[in-house]
Amino acid sequence: MKKILDIISEEVMAAFEAAGYEGELGRVTISNRPDLCEYQCNGAMAGAKKYHKAPIMIANDVAEKLAGSALFSKVDAVAPGFLNLTITDDAVADYIREMRRLSKYGLDEAKEPKTIVIDYGGPNVAKPLHVGHLRSAIIGESIKRICRYMGHKVIGDIHLGDWGLQMGLIITELKERHPELVYFDENYMGEYPEEPPFTISDLEEIYPAASAKSKEDAAYKEKAMEATFKLQSGVRGYRALWQQIIKVSVTDLKKNYANLNVDFDLWKGESDVHDIIPGMVKYMKDGGYAHESEGALVVDVKEETDTKEIPPCMILKSDGASLYNTTDLATIMDRMEHIKPDELIYVVDKRQDLYFEQVFRCARKTKLVSDETVMKFLGFGTMNGKDGKPFKTRAGGVMRLEHLLADINEGMLTKIRENATLSEDEAKKIAKQVALAAVKYGDLSNQASKDYIFDIEKFSSFEGDTGPYILYTIVRIKSILAKYTAAGGDVNAAKIAAPVSASEKALMLEMTKFNAMLEGACEEIAPHRICAYIYDLSNALNRFYHETKILSEEDEEKKAGWIALLALTRDMLETCIDLLGFDAPDKM
């Protein structure tokens, strides 16, 4: 389905040509003065120099050609040369009816669907998720959903940190505490226990303790490095213990991500590419891409056009050990071989910008990716407290994600309980939905690259640009539709009619923007565009609701038209919040 701006532009471009001017001058935009008109064209201003005419003369010529147009109810040429356009009520109603009839509201899906891998999440096993993991999960999940909605094949990969010194530290601490565990008996050749010898709570205490020891005790750190080497060399007991660590950690991670309504198609980690690193290193050496520098193996990635220093990409340290660069490059190599993506998107803290610039350049220079492969780094800003500093607990520590969500759920439950008609179970379920909307919308409504203040009081408000306000709007619509149905009306049979008020037409005009908005959100990987859209749509709906006595309208045909419009608004809002990663209750 053509976007409404394209339909309008085509009409105006034809008028420019009919008036003897270049058609391209007839491009139309949404008016920045809605008090004067709905759409505007500034082409006469651009054409003045070419045609040696005053802009207002060109605008008047075009306005004359548009005088009989069935698309416009009003066309004004305004000094110094603007064309102010108002679309007819029937035209906007026809467009909305067609949106309602077509799948995805007439959205044109990608003509050439791509295979896209989105790398987001990135937690370390054996460590609890904390607030620093929030943005990657929320933004990555939304981008995945948006790209899928546009028709692309999208694979979300969590990219676990499961293979470095942290594993050696945990194993070392476990050995010190429980040397009797069968995993440490190098002569043992039997089956290892199915049940892990620790819980997630144990692991969450063990890792910080081991990390602290290693900073104070050089001998202890040496043991940890040796344990890491044994693990990565394939020592049977260490591998079995590591698998238990992974099992316990991933089970806990899945539970916590489920609470965020986030899921991944792949649960791969750095360990999955460990065995292909030697071959990749050999390939880089043999191809003349990598060379030694101060004992380390590096690939030069600087370019002549660089205005800042871009250091070489290190492949191996001087002791032969791998780095994050190594595993990220091996992961790219693995993805290209098995998934063959057209595009790779990394959703990571923006402070990693230089790092990913190095990795992407290295991947391209060493031909790990094809010339056509697109690699994007979506660097997100910091989530700050009200003091403008990175968000912390009251005690000054990094807050665990599950504790943050529990606090927000509890606060929202207190608000929801004020509705005396809800049972406790209903109140808890709804509070969880609204709290998630508050958190996700609070994050996603900001441009990803910008830092933002995590203000839960503001985010939890049912007024203003917030998730709960959007949900309240949807619930309001559901309530009206339920009452209409209870009175014997058929929502599905209702037909959208031409608008009879300014607020009704304004609502329709907001709805017509859906397709262009979604295309832009996908192309720019920008969930905040969806947030801005549904806020405007909700405002338009609420203005219409307050000015219109919908259920008490005696003209049944008029009432049915309004009901159909409300139902479509609900559907579009619910589609959009699903793309943001949350849903709406039926009542609040």
N, C-alpha and C positions, 0 to 999 in steps of 0.2 A: 504494500500500500504506500502510495506517495505521501511524503510528509506534507503537512498543510502549508508550510512555508514554500515548499517547491511548487505546489499547486498555485498559490497566490503569485509567486515569482513568475511562473510561466505566463500567467495572464498579463502581468504588467510588462514583461519582456516583449510579448507580442504587441502590446500597445506602443512601446518605444519603437519597435520596428515599423509598425503601421504609420507612425508619425515621422518616419524617416531617420531614426536614430539607431545606434548600435543596441541590439537586444540585451546584451550583457549588462547594460546600465540599469536594467529593470529588476535587479536583485532586491528582494524585500526582507526586512528584519522586523522583529517584534518591536512595537513602539516603546521608546523610553519615556513617553508622555502619555500614559494610558488615559489621562483625563481629557486628552484631545482626540486620540484615535487608537485603534487596535494594532495596526501595522503601519510601517512607513518605508518609503523608498527615497534614498538620497542621490539617485543616479543622475538627476539633472545637474547637481552640483559638480559631479565628476565630468559630465559631458560638456560643460560650458566652454572650456578652453578648446576642446577639439572642434566644436561646432561654431565657435565665435559668436555665441549667443548668451544672453543673460539667463541664468538658471531658471528663473521664474517663467520665462518664455517657453523653455523646454518642458517644464513641469505642466504648464497650461496646455501645451500641445498634446501631451500624453493623457492628461486628465480628460480632455475632450474625447479622445479615442476610447477611454474607459467608461464614458457616460452611459452606454447601454449595457454594461456588463451585468450578467445575472449573479456574479460572485460578490459584488460590492453594493452596499446600500448607500455608501457615501465615499466620494473621492474629492479631496480638496488639495489644490495647489496653493502652497503657503510660502510667502517670502522668507528667505531669499531664493528658495527653489525646492522645498520639500514637497513630497506627495504624502498626504495623510489618508490612510485607507481604513474603512470600516466594513467588515464582512457582513453579509446578510444573515439573518437569523436562520433561514432555511438551509443555507450553505453549511453553517457550523453544525446544525442538527443532523444533516445528511452525513457529514464526516464522522460524527460521534456514533451514529447508527451503524456505519460501516465498521468502525473500530470494534463495536460490540459484537458484530457478526463474525469477524475474522479471528483466527487463532492468534494469540499473543497481541491482541488489539491492533492487528495489521502490521506489526513490526516486520521489517525486512531483515531476515537473518543473514548472517555472513554469506556472501556469494561464494567465497572460497574458504570453507571452514578449515581452521588450523588445528594442529595438535599442540597444546600448550602444557608445559610443566610449570606448576607454581610451587616454589620452595618456600615454605613458611612454617612457623612453629619453632623449630630448632632448639628444643629443650635438651638438657643433659639428663641422662638416666641417673637414678639414685639421688636426684636432687628434686625438691618440691618445686612446682611451678610458682613463680612469684609475679608481682605486678609488671615486671619487666617483660614478661612473656605475653602480656595481654594484647598489645597492639598488633604484633605479628599475627597472632591467631585470628583476631577480629577482622583485620584488614585483608589478610590472605584468604580467609573463608569467603568474604564478600566478593572479592575479585573472582574467585573460582566460580561462584554462583552467577555472577554477571556474565562472564565469558561463556559459560555453558548456555545461559538463556539466549545469547546471541548466536548459538548454533555451533560453537567450537567444541572440540574434544579436549577436556581439561583434566589433568591428573595432578592432584595435590599430594605433595611429599613432605612429611614432617621433618626429615633430615635430622635424625637423633645424634646427639653427641654421646657416643657409646664406646669409644675406643682409645682414649688417651691415657694420660697419667692418672686421671681421676679413678680409672678402673684399677690401676695398680695400687693406688692409695687405699681403696676399699678392701681389696684382697689382702693387702698387708695388715691392715687393722683387724680384719676378721681372723687372720692367722695368729696375730698376737693374743687375741681374746679367746679364740677357740682352736688351738693347735691340733686338737684331737679330731677335727672334722676330716672325713675321709678324702675330701678334695685335695688335701695337702700331703697325702700318702702317695709318693711317686711310684710305689710298687703295687698300688691297688689297680686291679684290672677288671673289677666287676662293674655292675650297673650302679650308677649314682642315684641317690634318693630322688623321688619325684617331688617331694615337698621341700621348698627352700628352707634353709636354716636361719631365716630372718624374715622380718616383716618390712613393709615400706617405712614404718616409723623407725625401725632399727637402722635402716639405710640412711634415713634423713638425719640421724644422730651420728652415725659412723663417719660419713664423708667429711663433715666440718671438723670433727675431732682429728681425723687422719690428716686433713689439710693443714690444720694448726700445728700438729706435731712435725710435719715435714718442713715447716718454715723455721722451726727451732732446733731440729735434730738432723744433722747432715747424714748420719748413718741410717736413720729411719727413711729419709728421702731416697737414699741409695737402694734400700730394700724395695721401696715402692717402684723405683725405676726398673729394678731387676724383675719384679713381679709383672710389670707392664710388658717387658721384653718376653717373659715366659708365656704370657697370655697371647701376645701377638705372634709368637713362634709356634703356637699350637700345643703347648703342654696340656695334656688331656684333662687333668683335674681343674686347672685354672679356667680352661674353656667351659667346662661344665658349670663351675661356680659363676662365671660370667653370664652364662645363659640363664641361670637362676636370677641374677641381678636384673637382667633385661626383662624377664618374665614378670617379676614383681613390680618393676618400675613402669613398664608399659601398661599393665593392668590398672595401675593408679593413674597414669597419664590419660588413659582412655576415659576413665570415670570423670576426671576433672575437665577434659575437653568436652565431654558430653554435656556437662553442666553449662558450658558456653555455647552449646549447639554448634560445635566445630568438629568436623571429622576429616580424615585423610584417606586417600586411596592407597598410598604406600606408607609403610612404617619402616622405611629403610634408614640406616645410619651410616656413620663413617666406616664401621666395620665391614659393611657390604662391599666396599671397594678395596679393602686391604690387599687382597690377593692379586689385583690387577695393577697395583702401583709399580712393582718392579718392571713389568712390561711397558708401562707408560714411560717410566724413567729411561729405559733402554731406547725406546722410540725417539724420545726427545734428544738423547745424546747422539744416536745414530743419524738423526735428521739434521744435526748441526744447530739445533735450536738452543740447547742448554750448554752451559760451560761453567767451569769452576771459578769461584771468586772467593778468596780468603777461606778456602776449604769447603765452602758450600756450593751446591749446584743451583744455578740461577738461569733465568731466561730474561734477556733485556727486552723491556716493553715500552721504552720511551720512544716518542715520535718527534719528527722535526718541528711539527707545529705546536708542540707543548709549550705552554707559557708558565708552567710550574714543574717542579721536579717530580718525576714519576720513577720511583726506585725499581730495580729489577724484581721480578717475581721469583721468590725462593722456592725451589722444588724440594731440596733436601738440605737439612742442616749439616754443619761440618762433621758431626758424628754419624751422619747417615740417616738420622731420624726424619720421619715425615712431619709435615706441618698441616695447618688447616688448608693452606693453599693446595697442598698435595692431594688431600682427600677431596677438596672441592673440584679440582681439575679431573681427578679420576672419576668423580661422580658425573661430571659433564660427559666424559668419555663413555661411561656406562649408559647414561641416558641416550646419547646419540646412537649407540649400538642397538639398544633394546627397545627404545620408545620412538626414536627418530623424530623428536619434536621440531616444529617450525619455530617455536618461541620458548624461551626460558625466562621466567619472572622470579626474581628473588625479593622477598618481603623481609627486610632486615633494617635494624637501626641505621639512620642516615650517617652516623659517625663511621660506618664501615664503607663509606663511599670510595675512598682511595683503594682500599683492599679489593673491592669488586672491580674497580677499574683495572687493576693489575691482573686479576684472574681472567676477566673477559678478554683483555688484550692478549694475554698469554694463550688462552684457548683458541683465539682466532689466528694468532701468529703461528702456532704449532699445528694448525689445521685439525684440531679436535672437533671443531664445528665447521659446517659448510659456510660458504660466503653468504648464503641466503638466511642462515639461522639468526634470529633476532634474540639478543640477550638484554634484558632490562633489569635494572636495579631500582626498586621502589624503596627508597630510604625513608623511614618514618621518624617523626620527631619524638621528643621526650614527653612522657606523661608526668606533669608536675603537680605538686600540692599547691594550696592557696598561697604559700609563701614564694611561689615561683621556682622552687627547687625540686629536684626529682622526688617523686612521691615516696614517703616513708611512713613507718608506723609511728605511733606517739612516742615510742621508746627510741626512735631514730633508726630502726632496722628496716630491712627490705620486707615488705608485707607479703605473706603467702597469698596466692591467688584465691584459694578456697576460703581463707579467712575474710578476704575482702568481699567476695561474693556473698558469704554468709551474713556479714554485717549489713550489706545492702538489702539482702532478702528480708532480714529481720526488721529493718527500718521501713521497708515497703509494706510488710505484713501489718505493722502497727497502723499505717494509713488505711490499708484495705479493710481492716477489721472495723473501721468506722461505719462500713456498710453493714447494717445489722441483719440484712436479709441473706447474707452468705453464711454457709456452714464453715467450720474451721478448716476442713479439708479443701473446700473451694477457695477459701481465703488464702491458704498456703500456696495452692497451685497458681492462682492469679498473681499473687505477690511475686512469685518466682518469674512469671512471664514478664511482668511489668518491670521488675528489677533488671532483667536481662536487656529489655528494650532501653532502659535508662542508661545502662553501661555502654551498650553497643552504639546506640544513636549518639550518645555523648562523645564517643571516640570518632565515629565515622563521619559525623557532621563537620568535622574539621578536615581541611586538606591534609592528607597523610604526612606530607613532609614538614608540617609545622608542629612546633611544641604546643601543648595545650594544658590548661589548668583542669585537673580532675576534681570537679566540684560536685559531689554527689547530691548535695542539697538542691543545687540548680538542675542537675540532670534528672532528679526524681520529681520535679515539679510537674503538675498536670496542666500548667500554663506555659506558653512561650515555645521556643524552638527546642523541644525535648521529645524523647521517645514516648513517655507516658501521654503527652498531648496527642501524638499521632494515634496511639492505641485508643485513647478516649474518643477520638473522632470516629474511628472504626466501630467501636462499641456503640456509639450513638447511632450510627447508621444501622447496625444490626438490630438495635432495639426498635427502631421505626419499622424496619422490614418485618420483624417478628410480630409487631402489633397489626400491621397490614395483613399478614398471613392469617393471624388469629381471627381477624374480622371477615375472613373468607376471600381475601384477595390472592391473586396468583402473580407472584413477583416475576416469574419467567415469561408470563404471557404479556406483561406490561410493555408498552412501546414508548420509546423516547420521542418526544414531540419538540417542535421548535420552541425556543425559550420565550417566556412571556415577561421576564424581568431582567434588569441589568445584572443582578447577582447570579441568576440562573445562567445567563450567557457567559458571564465571567468564569463560572465553574466549568462550563463546556470548553471555553478557550484554554483553560489550564490543562484539561484532559487531552486536548489535541497536541500538547507538547511532549507527550509520553515517548513517542518513537525517536524523536531527535535527541531527547535527553538520554535514553538508554544507549543509543549508538555512541554518543559522546562519552558516557560513563565507561563504556567498554574500551573505546579507542584510547582514552586518556588514563585508563585504569584508575578511575576516580569515583569511589563510592559516595563521596561528599555531594556529588551532583544529584544522586538519587535522594539524599536527605533534603537538599534544598528544594527539590521538586515536590516531595510529599508534604513538606511544610507549607509550601504555597498552595498545593491542592487542598490540604486540610483547612487552611484559612479560608479558601474560596467556598468550600463545602459549609463551613460553620457560618459564614456570612449569609449564604443562601438559606440555611436552616433557620437562622434567627429572623430573617425577613419573610419567611414563607410558612403559612399554616398548612403543613402538608397533609396530615391525617384528618384534619377537620374540613378539608376542601370538599365542597358538595359536588363539584363537577368531577365525576368518576374518571372521565378520560384524562382530564388535566392531572388529577391525583396519580393515575397510573403512569403518566409520563414522568412525573417527578420520582416515583418509586423506581422506575427503570433506571433513571439517571443516578439515583442513590446507590442502587445495586451495582452499577458499573463502577462508580467511584470506589465503593468498598472493594470490589475485585481488583482494581488497579492499585489501591493502597496496600492490600494484602500481598499482591504480587511483589510490590516494591520492598516491603519489610522482609519478605522471604529472601530477597536478594541481599538484604543487609544482614540476614542471619537470625531473625527473631520472628515471633508470631503474635497474634492478638487473641485475647480471650473473648468469649461471647458476652460476658458482662463484667462489670467492675464495681 
